[in-house]
Amino acid sequence: MLDWNRHTRTADAVRPMHTEQPGGIMRFSSCTDTFTLANGTAIPCIGYGTFETPADEARVAVREALEAGYRHIDTAAVYGNQEAVGAGIRDSGLPREQLFVTSKLWNTERGYDKTLKACDKTLNELGIEYLDLYLIHWPANRKQFGDRAQELKAETWRAFEELYKSGRVKAIGLSNFLPHHIEPLARTAAIMPMVDQLEVHPGWPQTSAVRYCQDHGIQVEAWGPFGHKDVLENPTLASIGAKYGESSAQVCVRWALQHDVLPLPKSVHEDRMKSNIDVFDFELSDDDMRVIDGLRGIGGSCADPDAVDF
């Protein structure tokens, strides 16, 4: 195992911060309450995801999400909607300092120089001066890059460290990185990743990866917190939701939060946007959490980052 203490922070000093009730159950009161990242950055506990939201819908969707109460917007270069996301942010009229904006570096732009240029392009498309969080979208793998994969990850991360030091990015992290990708990256890193965005949902909890990140002070975000369609239609989740007067989607969001995982629900429907953050008036019992934890075979699973060729 790595000696994480040799880097810029210790592993045990940066657990997610939140209000706790007796018994250690965490309870946020709204989607603008925050986790605290390793560098002290406050990140709203639920984000609004824009994956697969077309540019011609994203502008209105982002504005409506912000009107509904979200203050954390997640996009990526490969989504092709950054200009629309930026327009939606401006349409909201909210001050920039009240918002948390995340984007991600796409796979074709890995490497030190290309990463710096790609970040500038993202900032220009969004029409903002800085990102609150910037993520490497996928790890370079041996399938595509052979022995050069690790070197490419290290070069890319060095650029991320430069972006962070320059202030163009307030926090830096990863997406779709599993522990065996993070360990070698840390050997050459001067600054540890602050976030890892993983596909996490009932039926695909990624328990070992989530535990690893949390043990090392890396905040886990859940992209795809509803999995695919059959998660929301699952009779177990529907039954649990009915006990609390909540939907299956609300159960999924609450389940993530109670695991100290930051969910990124997405919808272009205003009523569902509101419903997905209306999760602070109930708390899943320990028994219900265990039942959900045990679900398997629903919602699909993330592409294997060691096997992808995009």
N, C-alpha and C positions, 0 to 999 in steps of 0.2 A: 504493500500500500504506500501511497505517496505521503510525504511529510508536507501537508498542506500549510502548516504554520510558517514555512519558509517564505511564503508569498506575502501579499499585502494585507492579509487578514487571517485570523484563526478560524477554523471550521466551526467551533462551538460558540462563536460570538455573534452569529448572524442568522439565527433561526428566525422564521417569519414572525413579525410582531402583530399582535391582535389582542383584543380584550378577552379575557377568560372568565368563565363562570365556575362555580364550585364543581369539582370533578374534572377540571381541565378542558371542558367542552368550549370551543371557541364560539363566540357570537359577535358577528358584525351587526350593525344596525341599518346600514344602507350600502349601496354599491359604490359609494364614494369613500367609505372607510378603506383603510389601506393595510397592505402588507409592507414591511420594510426590507428593502434589498440589502445586500452585503455592504454596500457603500453608503447606506443611510437614505437612499432614495425611496420615497413613498410611492407605492403603486396601487391604484384603486383595485379593490378585491374582485371585481368582475369587469371584464373587458367586452367590447363589442367587436365581433369578428366580421371581416369583410371578404373572406375566402369565397370564391365563385360568385361574388356579387358583381355583375357587369358594370362597366363604367357608366352606362346610361341610367343605371338605377342607384349607383353608389352615392351620388351627390345628395339626393333626397333622403336615402336611407340613413346616411351618417347624420344629416341635420335632424331627422326625426329621432334618431337614437339619442342624440345630445339633448333634444327637447324632452325626451322621456326620462332623462336623468343620468345616462352614462357619461363618464368623463374620461374613459380609457378606450382608445380606438386602435385596433390592430389591423395592419395591412401588410403588403409585401410587394416588391418590385414585380414579381412574376404574376401577380393578380391582374396587372394591367389597369388598375383603377386608382392609382395614387393621385392623379390630377383631380379626379372626381371626389375622392376622399378629402383632399385639401380644400376643394370648393365647398363641400358640405360643412367642413369645420368653419370656414369663413362665414358661410351663410348663417351659422348658429349665432354669431355675434359674441361668442364667449371669449374672454381674454385667454391668450395662449397659455399663460401660467396656470390656468385652472384645468388644463387638459394634459393627458398623458398619451403620447402618440408613439406607436411602435411600427417599425418596418423591418424587412429582412433582405439580406443579400442573396441574390439568386446564384445558382450553381455555376453559370457561365462566367461570373465575374470574380471568381476566387483568385487569390494572389494579392500581394501587397499593393501594387500600383492600381490594379483594376478595382480592388475593393474601395480605395479612396475615391476614385472617379465615380464608382457606382453610388456611393453614399451621397456625393455632391448631386448626382442626377436625381436621386430620391428626394433630397431636400428641395431641389428646384421644382420637381413635379408636385410635391405637397405644398409648396409655397411657404415653407417655414424655415427658421434659421437653425433649428436644432431638433434632434430626435430625443425623446425621453428614453427610448430603448431601441437598440439595433441588434439583430440576431443573424447568425449564420444559418441559412435556411436548412441545409442538409450537410452532413459530413462528407468530405471527399472520401471515396472508398477504394479499396484495392482492386475491385472489379474493373473500374475505369482507369485508375491511375497507377496501379501496381505499387512499387516501392516508393513512388513519389507522393502517395496519398498523404502520409503524415507530414511531409515537408510542406505540402500545399496548405494543409490545415494550419500549420504553424505560421506560415507567411500571412495567411488571411487574418489570423488572430493578432498578429503583430500590427497589422493595419487597424484592427478594431481597437487595440490599445492606444494607438496614435489618435484615432478619432475621439476616444474617451478623454485622453489628456488634453486635447485641443478644445474641448467643450462642445464640439459639434454633436456629440452623443453623450447623454447623461448617464447611461448604464448600458452594459454590453452583455451579450449572452449567446445562447445556442438554440437550435431547434432540431428535433429528431436525432439528437446525440444520445447514445446509450453510454453506460459507464465505461465500456471498453474503448469508446471514442474519447471520452473526457480525460481518462487517466493519462494517456500519452500526451495530449494537448497540454495538460498541466505541467508536464516536465520542462517545457520551454516557456511557459507563460509567466509574465511578470504580474499580471492581474488575472484573478480567477473569474470564470463566468459567473454572472449574477443571476441568470435565469436559464432554464431549459424548457422550451415549449415542446410538449409531447402530445401525441394522441392519447387521451385518457378518458374513458367513459365506462359505465357499467357494462360488464362483459369483456372489457379490455382495460383492466386497471393498471397495468404496467407496474405492479407492486414493487418489484426489486429496483427498477430504475428510479421510481419516485422516492423510495427509501434512501437510495444512494445519494440522490441530489439533496434531500433534506438533511441527511447526515453531514453533508459537506457545505451547508449554507447556501445552496442553490435553490432559488424559488422555482417551483414547477408551475407552469401554465398548461391548461388543458385545451388544446385545439380539438375540435370535433367532440365537445362534451356530450352530445346527444348520439354519437356514433352515426349509424345509418338508420333508416326508417324503422327497422324492427325494434330498436331500443325503445322508442317512444310508444310503440304498440305492445311492448312486453307486458303480459298480464300481471307479473309479479310487481313491476314498477307501478303499474296502474292501480293495483290493489293497495300498495303502500301509500301512494298519493291520495287515494280516496280516504284513508284513515285521517289524513290531515286536511282534507279539502283542497288538495293541490294537484296539479297535473304531473304527468310523468316527466315532462321537461323540467319543471320546478324541482322535482325530486333529484334529477341528475345534477342540477346546479348546486343544490344544497349538499348533496353527497360529496361533490368535489370540494366545496368550501370546508366541510367538516373533516376532510383529509388534508387541510392546509394547502390545497391545490387551487390555483386561480383559474376559474373557467372563462372561456371566450365564446359564449353562445352567439349565434348569428340568426337573423331573420330579417327579411325586408318588409314584414308586416308589422305595423305599428303596435297592434294589440299584443302580439307575441313579444316584441321588444320589451314592452312594459311588464308582461307576465314573467319574462326570464329574469328580471331583477326584483320581482315581488316575492322574495324568498326569505325574508327576515322576520317573519311572524310565526315561524315554526322551526322545530329542531328534530331531526331524525333520531329516533332512539338508538341505543347501542345494538339492540336486537335487529332493528331494521337495517342499520349500517352493515351488520355482519351478513345479513341475507343478500344485500346488494353486492357486497364484496365478493360473495360466492358465485355470482352469476357468471356464466361462461357461454360462449357460442352465440352471442347476440352482438349486433352492431358492427361486425367486421373487425378488422385489425389493420394497423398501420402498415404501409409498405416497409419491407425490411431495408433499413438504410445501407446495409452491406451488399444488397442485391440490386438496388435501383441503378438505372443507367441514364437518368436524365440530369 
